[in-house]
Amino acid sequence: MKIEDLGIKRDGFAGSLVKFRREVMGWTQERLAREIGVTTRTIQRWEHGLAWPTGDRTIRALIQARFVS
């Protein structure tokens, strides 16, 4: 599974969506990282458009955390 499978494009706008969704949920970067099993640095890289969620485990963790549907 790829992030594109969720309808999210790999661009700066998608990074803004990650940040927006996290803030709407009232979560810190640390909480999101803990919930899905990645580092805070990874979340920072996603939000700045420098990296993207990859792998089934990470994508499924985002879904289970109700971060995406």
Residue frames as a rotation matrix with the C-alpha (Angstrom) as fourth column:
MET 1
0.583 0.812 0.000 0.00
0.812 -0.583 0.000 0.00
0.000 0.000 -1.000 0.00
LYS 2
-0.595 -0.739 0.316 1.22
0.747 -0.653 -0.121 3.48
0.296 0.164 0.941 -0.84
ILE 3
-0.610 0.336 -0.718 0.16
0.309 -0.733 -0.606 6.89
-0.730 -0.591 0.343 0.44
GLU 4
-0.844 0.285 -0.455 -1.18
-0.536 -0.494 0.685 7.56
-0.030 0.822 0.569 -3.05
ASP 5
-0.724 0.590 -0.359 -3.62
0.411 0.786 0.462 4.67
0.555 0.187 -0.811 -2.50
LEU 6
-0.307 0.596 -0.742 -5.33
0.857 -0.166 -0.488 6.92
-0.414 -0.786 -0.460 0.05
GLY 7
0.548 0.539 0.640 -5.75
0.801 -0.560 -0.213 9.69
0.244 0.629 -0.739 -2.51
ILE 8
0.766 -0.365 -0.530 -2.87
0.065 -0.776 0.628 11.79
-0.640 -0.515 -0.570 -1.15
LYS 9
0.829 -0.507 0.237 -0.40
0.235 -0.069 -0.970 13.27
0.508 0.859 0.062 -3.62
ARG 10
0.267 -0.839 -0.474 3.29
0.930 0.096 0.355 13.62
-0.252 -0.535 0.806 -2.82
ASP 11
-0.039 -0.295 0.955 3.62
0.502 -0.832 -0.237 17.37
0.864 0.470 0.181 -2.66
GLY 12
-0.911 -0.381 0.161 3.93
0.090 -0.563 -0.821 20.20
0.403 -0.733 0.548 -0.16
PHE 13
-0.235 0.913 0.333 0.17
-0.785 -0.380 0.489 20.43
0.573 -0.146 0.807 0.10
ALA 14
0.427 0.369 -0.825 -0.04
0.064 0.898 0.435 16.84
0.902 -0.239 0.360 1.36
GLY 15
-0.527 -0.685 -0.504 2.47
0.621 0.094 -0.778 17.68
0.580 -0.723 0.375 4.08
SER 16
-0.819 0.310 0.482 0.24
-0.463 -0.855 -0.236 20.57
0.339 -0.417 0.843 5.10
LEU 17
0.217 0.942 -0.257 -2.69
-0.571 0.336 0.749 18.15
0.792 -0.016 0.611 5.28
VAL 18
0.017 -0.299 -0.954 -0.76
0.577 0.783 -0.235 15.88
0.817 -0.546 0.185 7.63
LYS 19
-0.912 -0.404 -0.071 -0.05
0.304 -0.551 -0.777 18.83
0.275 -0.731 0.625 9.90
PHE 20
-0.524 0.789 0.321 -3.60
-0.706 -0.613 0.355 20.14
0.477 -0.041 0.878 9.66
ARG 21
0.327 0.672 -0.665 -5.14
-0.173 0.734 0.657 16.76
0.929 -0.100 0.356 10.48
ARG 22
-0.312 -0.535 -0.785 -2.76
0.703 0.425 -0.570 16.27
0.639 -0.730 0.244 13.41
GLU 23
-0.981 -0.085 0.174 -3.63
-0.029 -0.821 -0.570 19.69
0.191 -0.564 0.803 14.82
VAL 24
-0.180 0.983 0.046 -7.39
-0.699 -0.160 0.696 19.15
0.692 0.093 0.716 14.33
MET 25
0.348 0.256 -0.902 -7.05
0.264 0.896 0.356 15.95
0.899 -0.362 0.244 16.34
GLY 26
0.814 -0.072 0.576 -5.24
-0.514 -0.551 0.657 17.93
0.270 -0.831 -0.486 19.04
TRP 27
0.836 -0.548 0.001 -2.16
0.519 0.792 0.320 15.74
-0.176 -0.267 0.947 18.75
THR 28
0.447 -0.817 -0.365 1.45
-0.609 -0.577 0.545 16.78
-0.655 -0.021 -0.755 19.01
GLN 29
0.291 -0.465 -0.836 4.03
-0.807 0.349 -0.476 15.43
0.513 0.813 -0.274 16.60
GLU 30
-0.724 -0.604 0.334 5.26
-0.682 0.550 -0.483 13.29
0.108 -0.577 -0.810 19.48
ARG 31
-0.176 0.746 0.642 1.81
-0.512 0.488 -0.707 11.77
-0.841 -0.453 0.296 20.04
LEU 32
0.717 0.429 -0.550 1.27
-0.681 0.259 -0.685 10.99
-0.152 0.865 0.478 16.38
ALA 33
-0.107 -0.857 -0.503 4.72
-0.804 0.372 -0.463 9.42
0.584 0.355 -0.729 16.18
ARG 34
-0.759 -0.158 0.632 4.04
-0.590 0.578 -0.564 7.30
-0.276 -0.801 -0.532 19.27
GLU 35
0.169 0.950 0.264 0.58
-0.613 0.311 -0.726 6.23
-0.771 -0.039 0.635 18.04
ILE 36
0.896 0.247 -0.369 1.88
-0.441 0.407 -0.800 4.93
-0.048 0.880 0.473 14.72
GLY 37
0.736 -0.604 0.305 5.34
0.350 0.726 0.592 3.72
-0.579 -0.329 0.746 15.74
VAL 38
0.414 -0.666 0.621 7.63
0.689 -0.217 -0.691 6.18
0.595 0.714 0.369 13.98
THR 39
-0.420 -0.640 -0.644 9.99
0.893 -0.418 -0.167 8.90
-0.162 -0.645 0.747 15.21
THR 40
0.416 0.499 -0.761 9.09
0.409 -0.849 -0.333 12.53
-0.812 -0.172 -0.557 15.74
ARG 41
-0.465 -0.683 -0.563 11.67
-0.281 -0.490 0.825 13.37
-0.840 0.542 0.036 13.08
THR 42
-0.812 0.240 0.532 9.71
0.564 0.558 0.609 11.25
-0.151 0.794 -0.589 10.62
ILE 43
0.258 0.957 -0.132 6.55
0.902 -0.288 -0.321 13.25
-0.345 -0.036 -0.938 11.33
GLN 44
0.212 -0.268 -0.940 8.50
-0.027 -0.963 0.269 16.48
-0.977 -0.032 -0.211 10.86
ARG 45
-0.824 -0.566 -0.028 9.82
-0.080 0.067 0.995 15.24
-0.561 0.822 -0.101 7.51
TRP 46
-0.414 0.764 0.495 6.29
0.907 0.396 0.146 14.30
-0.084 0.509 -0.857 6.38
GLU 47
0.470 0.702 -0.534 4.93
0.680 -0.674 -0.287 17.70
-0.562 -0.228 -0.795 7.36
HIS 48
0.082 -0.530 -0.844 7.70
-0.330 -0.814 0.479 19.50
-0.940 0.239 -0.242 5.46
GLY 49
0.871 0.372 -0.321 7.20
-0.417 0.214 -0.884 17.34
-0.260 0.903 0.341 2.36
LEU 50
-0.018 -0.980 -0.200 10.64
-0.999 0.012 0.035 15.74
-0.032 0.200 -0.979 2.66
ALA 51
-0.980 -0.197 -0.043 9.41
-0.197 0.980 -0.003 12.17
0.043 0.006 -0.999 3.14
TRP 52
-0.115 0.984 -0.134 6.16
-0.885 -0.040 0.465 10.20
0.452 0.172 0.875 2.95
PRO 53
0.097 0.226 0.969 4.55
-0.711 0.697 -0.091 7.34
-0.696 -0.680 0.229 4.81
THR 54
-0.146 -0.182 -0.972 5.58
-0.858 0.513 0.032 4.09
0.493 0.839 -0.231 3.19
GLY 55
-0.905 -0.266 -0.331 4.90
-0.149 0.929 -0.339 0.45
0.398 -0.257 -0.881 3.78
ASP 56
-0.093 0.938 -0.335 1.77
0.179 0.346 0.921 -1.37
0.980 0.026 -0.200 4.77
ARG 57
-0.183 -0.007 -0.983 2.57
0.950 0.255 -0.179 -1.24
0.252 -0.967 -0.040 8.48
THR 58
-0.892 -0.213 -0.399 2.82
0.332 -0.908 -0.257 2.55
-0.308 -0.362 0.880 8.60
ILE 59
-0.737 0.675 0.035 -0.22
-0.377 -0.454 0.807 3.14
0.561 0.582 0.589 6.40
ARG 60
-0.020 0.747 -0.665 -2.28
0.418 0.610 0.673 0.68
0.908 -0.264 -0.325 8.44
ALA 61
-0.459 -0.207 -0.864 -1.11
0.887 -0.157 -0.433 2.36
-0.046 -0.966 0.256 11.66
LEU 62
-0.991 0.133 -0.035 -2.31
-0.136 -0.983 0.123 5.73
-0.018 0.127 0.992 10.32
ILE 63
-0.347 0.914 -0.209 -5.69
-0.269 0.117 0.956 4.18
0.899 0.388 0.206 9.54
GLN 64
-0.033 0.316 -0.948 -5.96
0.747 0.638 0.186 2.44
0.664 -0.702 -0.257 12.92
ALA 65
-0.713 -0.273 -0.645 -5.12
0.651 -0.598 -0.467 5.71
-0.258 -0.754 0.604 14.68
ARG 66
0.373 0.923 0.094 -8.09
0.854 -0.301 -0.425 7.19
-0.364 0.239 -0.900 12.76
PHE 67
-0.294 -0.574 -0.764 -5.65
0.127 -0.816 0.564 9.63
-0.947 0.069 0.313 11.20
VAL 68
-0.700 0.178 -0.692 -6.85
-0.713 -0.233 0.661 8.73
-0.043 0.956 0.290 7.71
SER 69
-0.069 0.726 0.684 -9.82
-0.279 0.644 -0.712 6.71
-0.958 -0.240 0.158 6.49
